[in-house]
Amino acid sequence: MNRKFRQLRISQLDRTLNAARNLPPRPKGGWIASLREALGLSLAEVGRQVRVPRQNVQQYERAEATDRITLGTLRRAANAMGCELVYVLVPKSGSFAELAERSARESAARDVERVVHTMALEDQKPANASQLIEDEAQRRLNRGKTK
């Protein structure tokens, strides 16, 4: 992907990150069972909407609770109960921009540390290894940017 468009996409994702971070965690028994029970719907009623036997709805609930449900099945169950499936991936910490930078920084650190090690063997180890790592990471992150 073009770097300019990649940066734009990361920026767009970061703007939506706050809303996604405020979403509640999945209930222990799963969304299907929690929502069905809260709406007072039986397994058979949801099954009729999805056009499957009630046993299938029960299997969907178990599959969701154990992380084995497909998105398609989850979407069909949500539609049957008048809901929309919202699917989102959120960085464990920080922003999408920070997540995107991590790989470049780790790669730069490995490469610079190898050179510093070789230079140390030749008694030429630079005193500013951490600054060299940061400079190389910035060079890699800024590669391809227009001035």
C-alpha positions as CSV (number, residue, x, y, z in Angstrom):
1,M,0.0,0.0,0.0
2,N,1.2,3.5,-0.8
3,R,2.8,5.0,2.3
4,K,0.7,8.2,2.0
5,F,-2.6,6.2,1.9
6,R,-1.3,3.9,4.7
7,Q,-0.7,6.9,6.9
8,L,-4.2,8.2,6.1
9,R,-5.7,4.8,6.9
10,I,-3.8,4.6,10.3
11,S,-5.0,8.1,11.1
12,Q,-8.6,7.1,10.4
13,L,-8.4,4.0,12.5
14,D,-6.9,6.0,15.4
15,R,-9.8,8.4,15.3
16,T,-12.3,5.6,15.7
17,L,-10.2,3.9,18.4
18,N,-11.7,5.8,21.4
19,A,-15.2,4.7,20.6
20,A,-14.1,1.1,20.2
21,R,-12.2,1.1,23.5
22,N,-15.5,2.1,25.3
23,L,-17.3,-1.0,24.1
24,P,-18.2,-3.4,26.9
25,P,-16.5,-6.8,27.0
26,R,-18.4,-9.9,25.8
27,P,-20.6,-11.3,28.5
28,K,-19.3,-14.6,30.0
29,G,-22.1,-16.6,28.3
30,G,-21.8,-14.7,25.0
31,W,-23.8,-12.0,23.4
32,I,-26.4,-14.3,21.8
33,A,-27.5,-15.9,25.1
34,S,-27.3,-12.6,27.0
35,L,-29.3,-10.7,24.5
36,R,-31.9,-13.5,23.9
37,E,-32.5,-13.8,27.6
38,A,-32.7,-10.0,28.1
39,L,-35.2,-9.7,25.2
40,G,-37.2,-12.6,26.7
41,L,-36.9,-14.7,23.5
42,S,-36.8,-18.5,23.5
43,L,-34.4,-20.6,21.6
44,A,-37.2,-21.6,19.3
45,E,-38.2,-18.0,18.6
46,V,-34.6,-17.1,17.6
47,G,-34.4,-20.3,15.6
48,R,-37.5,-19.4,13.6
49,Q,-36.0,-16.0,12.7
50,V,-32.7,-17.7,11.6
51,R,-34.7,-20.6,10.0
52,V,-32.9,-23.3,12.1
53,P,-34.0,-25.6,14.9
54,R,-33.8,-24.4,18.4
55,Q,-30.9,-26.9,19.0
56,N,-28.8,-25.0,16.5
57,V,-29.4,-21.7,18.4
58,Q,-28.2,-23.5,21.5
59,Q,-25.1,-24.7,19.6
60,Y,-24.5,-21.1,18.5
61,E,-24.6,-19.9,22.1
62,R,-22.1,-22.6,23.2
63,A,-19.9,-21.9,20.2
64,E,-19.8,-18.2,20.9
65,A,-19.1,-18.7,24.6
66,T,-16.1,-20.9,23.6
67,D,-14.8,-18.7,20.8
68,R,-15.7,-21.1,18.1
69,I,-18.5,-19.2,16.3
70,T,-18.2,-17.8,12.8
71,L,-18.8,-14.2,12.1
72,G,-21.5,-15.2,9.6
73,T,-23.4,-17.2,12.2
74,L,-23.0,-14.4,14.8
75,R,-24.3,-11.9,12.2
76,R,-27.4,-14.1,11.4
77,A,-28.2,-14.5,15.1
78,A,-27.8,-10.7,15.7
79,N,-30.1,-10.0,12.8
80,A,-32.7,-12.4,14.1
81,M,-32.8,-10.4,17.4
82,G,-32.9,-7.0,15.7
83,C,-29.3,-6.2,16.2
84,E,-26.3,-5.4,14.0
85,L,-22.9,-7.2,14.5
86,V,-20.1,-4.8,15.2
87,Y,-16.7,-6.3,14.7
88,V,-13.6,-4.5,15.8
89,L,-9.9,-5.1,16.5
90,V,-8.3,-2.8,19.1
91,P,-4.6,-2.6,19.9
92,K,-3.8,-4.0,23.3
93,S,-2.1,-0.8,24.2
94,G,-1.5,2.5,22.5
95,S,-2.7,3.6,19.1
96,F,-2.7,2.0,15.7
97,A,0.1,4.4,14.7
98,E,2.2,3.1,17.6
99,L,1.4,-0.5,16.6
100,A,2.5,0.3,13.0
101,E,5.8,1.8,14.2
102,R,6.6,-1.1,16.5
103,S,7.8,-3.4,13.6
104,A,10.1,-0.8,12.1
105,R,11.6,0.0,15.5
106,E,12.2,-3.6,16.4
107,S,13.9,-4.2,13.0
108,A,16.0,-1.1,13.4
109,A,17.1,-2.1,16.9
110,R,18.1,-5.6,15.7
111,D,20.1,-4.3,12.8
112,V,21.9,-1.6,14.8
113,E,22.6,-3.9,17.7
114,R,24.3,-6.3,15.3
115,V,26.5,-3.5,13.9
116,V,27.3,-2.3,17.4
117,H,28.3,-5.8,18.4
118,T,30.6,-6.2,15.5
119,M,32.1,-2.8,16.2
120,A,32.6,-3.8,19.9
121,L,34.6,-6.8,18.7
122,E,36.8,-4.4,16.9
123,D,37.1,-2.1,19.9
124,Q,35.1,0.6,18.1
125,K,31.8,0.4,19.9
126,P,29.9,3.7,19.7
127,A,28.8,5.2,22.9
128,N,25.4,6.3,21.6
129,A,23.8,3.0,20.5
130,S,20.4,4.0,21.7
131,Q,20.5,7.2,19.6
132,L,21.7,5.2,16.6
133,I,18.7,2.9,17.0
134,E,16.3,5.8,17.2
135,D,17.8,7.5,14.2
136,E,17.6,4.3,12.1
137,A,14.0,3.7,13.3
138,Q,13.1,7.3,12.2
139,R,14.8,6.8,8.9
140,R,12.8,3.7,8.2
141,L,9.5,5.2,9.4
142,N,10.1,8.3,7.2
143,R,11.3,6.4,4.1
144,G,9.1,7.3,1.2
145,K,7.6,10.4,2.8
146,T,7.3,13.4,0.5
147,K,9.0,16.6,1.7
